[in-house]
Amino acid sequence: MTRFSSVTRNTAETQISVNINLDGSGQGVLDTGVPFLDHMLDQIKRHGLIDLDVKCVGDTHIDDHHSVEDVGIAIGQALKQALGDKKGIRRYGHFYAPLDESLSRVVVDISGRPGLHMNVPFTRSHIGSMDVDLFSEFFYGLVNHAFITLHIDTLKGKNSHHQIESVFKALARALRMAVEYDERAKDQLPSTKNML
């Protein structure tokens, strides 16, 4: 069974479409209007083996905030839909990813409860034209609409590009682990409450 979903989200600030296939091979087209965000989402699809199409037309003439946050929201909605009843998934995922001098750890819980705990000590305010403050907005949008918990920590790093790219690589692998089916727990919800 392929876990696929498609989400359209239109507001006065952004028009977004997302297609996601959790059982993919890392294919997809990314066009958020924010080039560095496209580069980061490419890490999710390639290293997470998630097929991901994202198209966003946003008010970037104001700034990138609405586009980055709303893309996070739409991907979160699509992820939640694609997960379906969550039976048989591993639920938890974790990964350490280095990128040169940077090292990040991401831990995922597909818990049914949104939560973000993020500690990335960026060494500058912008990566290219993208304000580093917008990464937390993206992750808040993601967790609040996917109903997942994320713990994100950059443990080492001096180059902000390397710091956040190692975060997205770690997220991709942690998410891949969490959404995979557990052959020993087929058709079971990984929760003592029997609800996620």
Disulfide bonds with the S-S distance in Angstrom:
none
